[in-house]
Amino acid sequence: MRSNSTPMLYRILAQTETIDIEAKTSRAMTERDAIEAAKKHVLHPETVAAGGYRPFVIRPMGTEHQWKYGHINYCPRCGTYIGDEMGDPEDEIANDDQEFECPECYAHVYVNIFRTPEEADEDD
């Protein structure tokens, strides 16, 4: 199971009656730090104080290493986070080629991430 203290990249989602907000952390941080960053940098203080935001969520996207090297973090069918099931977040191995059954939607899936933009930048 994922540890809340493992530094990861996060996606922050929030919404009001009229807009949806999606932000991503630019560096790895703990879940607690991601919550504080969302409060400080994403959610407008006046709207929060007035109760205008619905509860927001943060979702892990994987460690910086996993993201950079194409680690499989989500089921492509239902979007469930499966990064921990595809390997230990603290392990330096990125699992970028896998056949699996999603624990949420039970789809039998084959995923192969050939190359990420970050890897292409390294080659330049």
VMD Tcl script that draws the C-alpha trace (Angstrom):
set ca {
  {0.00 0.00 0.00}
  {1.19 3.53 -0.79}
  {2.74 5.48 2.06}
  {1.48 9.05 2.54}
  {5.04 10.14 3.24}
  {6.50 8.91 -0.06}
  {7.24 11.98 -2.22}
  {5.12 11.81 -5.36}
  {3.79 14.08 -8.07}
  {0.11 14.94 -7.56}
  {-2.87 16.08 -9.61}
  {-5.12 18.55 -7.73}
  {-8.78 18.81 -8.74}
  {-11.30 21.36 -7.49}
  {-14.45 22.99 -8.77}
  {-16.95 25.75 -8.16}
  {-20.42 26.05 -9.63}
  {-18.97 27.52 -12.83}
  {-15.41 26.20 -13.29}
  {-13.30 23.09 -12.94}
  {-9.69 23.47 -11.83}
  {-6.91 20.96 -12.46}
  {-3.33 21.53 -11.40}
  {-0.25 19.30 -11.16}
  {2.59 19.64 -8.72}
  {5.87 20.51 -10.44}
  {7.96 18.58 -7.95}
  {7.56 15.51 -5.78}
  {6.08 16.10 -2.33}
  {4.25 14.25 0.41}
  {0.47 14.04 0.39}
  {0.28 16.50 3.28}
  {2.50 18.99 1.40}
  {0.32 18.57 -1.72}
  {-2.77 19.47 0.30}
  {-1.06 22.58 1.66}
  {0.17 23.54 -1.83}
  {-3.39 23.18 -3.14}
  {-4.70 25.47 -0.42}
  {-1.95 28.03 -0.97}
  {-1.47 28.08 -4.75}
  {-4.56 26.65 -6.42}
  {-7.61 27.59 -4.41}
  {-8.43 31.31 -4.34}
  {-8.59 32.36 -0.64}
  {-11.74 34.50 -0.99}
  {-13.62 31.68 -2.69}
  {-12.47 29.18 -0.05}
  {-13.50 31.52 2.79}
  {-16.94 32.00 1.23}
  {-17.38 28.24 0.96}
  {-17.48 28.47 -2.84}
  {-15.29 25.45 -3.56}
  {-16.62 21.98 -3.31}
  {-14.24 19.59 -1.57}
  {-11.13 19.07 -3.69}
  {-9.17 15.93 -4.23}
  {-5.54 15.19 -4.92}
  {-4.51 12.11 -6.81}
  {-1.04 10.62 -7.02}
  {0.56 10.52 -10.45}
  {3.64 8.56 -9.33}
  {7.13 9.49 -8.24}
  {9.19 11.81 -10.44}
  {11.27 8.82 -11.54}
  {8.18 6.75 -12.39}
  {6.67 9.62 -14.38}
  {9.88 10.35 -16.26}
  {10.44 6.75 -17.34}
  {6.86 5.81 -18.22}
  {5.87 3.71 -15.21}
  {2.31 2.42 -15.61}
  {0.32 4.35 -13.00}
  {-3.27 4.21 -14.29}
  {-5.65 1.79 -15.90}
  {-6.23 3.20 -19.40}
  {-9.86 2.07 -19.30}
  {-11.20 3.43 -16.00}
  {-8.41 5.72 -14.74}
  {-7.86 3.90 -11.44}
  {-4.43 4.52 -9.89}
  {-2.55 1.22 -10.06}
  {1.03 2.51 -9.75}
  {1.65 0.75 -6.46}
  {0.49 -2.56 -7.90}
  {2.86 -2.12 -10.86}
  {5.89 -1.76 -8.56}
  {7.22 -0.19 -5.39}
  {7.19 3.66 -5.66}
  {10.56 3.78 -3.91}
  {12.10 1.29 -6.34}
  {14.15 2.83 -9.17}
  {12.67 0.40 -11.71}
  {9.93 1.78 -13.97}
  {7.42 -0.81 -15.15}
  {6.60 0.50 -18.64}
  {5.47 -2.79 -20.25}
  {2.80 -4.85 -18.55}
  {-0.18 -7.10 -19.16}
  {-2.59 -7.05 -16.22}
  {-6.18 -7.19 -15.03}
  {-7.38 -3.94 -13.50}
  {-8.51 -4.46 -9.88}
  {-11.28 -1.86 -10.34}
  {-12.90 -2.50 -13.75}
  {-11.50 -6.03 -14.32}
  {-10.42 -5.21 -17.87}
  {-7.57 -7.33 -19.20}
  {-5.06 -4.73 -20.40}
  {-1.73 -4.67 -22.17}
  {0.24 -1.41 -21.88}
  {3.61 -0.58 -23.39}
  {4.93 2.95 -23.01}
  {7.66 3.12 -25.64}
  {9.09 6.51 -24.74}
  {8.17 9.60 -22.74}
  {8.86 13.24 -23.71}
  {11.31 13.44 -20.79}
  {13.33 10.53 -22.18}
  {13.37 12.16 -25.62}
  {14.73 15.37 -24.07}
  {17.58 13.38 -22.51}
  {18.59 12.09 -25.96}
  {18.89 15.61 -27.41}
}
mol new
graphics top color blue
foreach p $ca { graphics top sphere $p radius 0.5 }
foreach p [lrange $ca 0 end-1] q [lrange $ca 1 end] { graphics top cylinder $p $q radius 0.2 }
display resetview
